[in-house]
Amino acid sequence: MQQLRTRREGPNHSPTGPPCNVKTMSELTVHFLTSAAGNMIRFIYWISRRCYLLKVPRGDSMAYNVFVSYSTKNLNIVDWARDTLTQPGHIEVFVAEYSVQPSQVLNEAVEKAIRACDLFVLLWSHDARASDYVPQEIGIAKGCNKVILPVMMEEGVPVPGFISNLKYLPAHKNWDGSFQWLAQFVHDNAMKLAQAKFLGGLATILIGGIMLFNQGNED
């Protein structure tokens, strides 16, 4: 009698053929991690080689720019505001008396600063209202859709009609408290802007790096 032979079947064996070549889960994991690490290293390499082509905000462009509109008859208050708000490299305050260099065209420099500012601070008083320049500066800021913050230095001085709907800071009632609030307001907004610019620059680097990396792979 011929003895029947049987063999044990397992997950890696076929009843009619040789064992199948199936990778274990650990082998697949190692392969995946190795491939991902290699791609990441090459990606970082491409960024380090070519990210200088990307325009990332840095230096002065990261600063929060404040434009101060005022009457020269109120320079003592202007100096106080400038010293209170300025944080070099972080918060830059434009005061025409000090920010415009000799030989520069005053009107052009002022208009350029207004267009570049993040906050337009209006130090409002009887003298500011009577100034030939302050109303023009307000008009430019309004036309550029800038954030305008009127700081009332005297009571009973109406602001121009086209900004009369803006909430103002009544500094004449509490000078120290008002300028402390103003400093904190500017600081908080400067931090928000810096974070937004940083994230925007980081996104630019990543997107540009991916494009350059893919282009390098195709080459």
CORRA-V820828 format. One record per pair of residues at least 4 apart in sequence whose ideal C-beta (glycine too) atoms are under 6 Angstrom apart, sorted by the first residue. I is the first residue (numbers start at 1). J is the second residue. D is the distance in whole Angstrom. If there is no record, write none. Layout:
# CORRA-V820828
I:J:D
I:J:D
This chain:
# CORRA-V820828
9:13:5
9:15:6
12:19:5
12:20:6
12:22:6
13:19:5
23:27:4
23:28:5
43:213:5
46:212:5
46:213:4
46:216:6
47:51:5
47:209:4
50:212:5
51:205:6
54:204:6
54:205:6
54:208:4
56:201:4
57:61:5
57:62:6
57:197:5
57:201:5
62:194:6
62:197:6
63:92:5
64:91:5
64:118:5
64:190:3
64:193:5
65:92:5
65:116:6
65:117:5
65:118:5
66:85:6
66:93:5
66:119:5
66:121:6
67:94:5
67:113:5
67:114:5
67:117:4
67:120:5
68:95:5
68:121:5
69:122:5
69:134:5
69:137:4
70:74:5
70:78:5
70:123:4
71:127:4
71:128:4
71:131:5
73:127:4
74:78:6
74:123:6
74:125:6
74:127:6
78:95:6
82:86:6
82:93:5
82:95:5
84:179:5
84:183:5
85:91:6
85:93:5
85:183:6
85:186:5
86:93:5
87:91:4
91:190:5
94:99:5
94:113:4
95:99:6
96:100:5
96:110:6
100:104:5
100:106:6
100:109:5
104:109:5
111:140:6
114:140:5
114:141:5
115:144:6
119:147:5
120:141:4
120:146:5
120:148:5
121:149:5
122:150:5
123:151:5
123:153:6
124:128:5
124:150:5
124:152:6
125:153:4
125:154:5
126:154:6
126:157:6
128:134:5
129:157:6
141:146:4
141:148:6
142:162:6
148:163:6
148:166:6
150:159:6
150:166:6
150:168:4
151:169:5
151:171:5
152:168:5
152:170:5
152:172:6
153:171:6
153:172:6
154:172:6
155:172:6
159:163:5
159:164:6
169:178:5
171:175:6
171:178:4
174:178:5
204:208:6
205:209:6
209:213:6
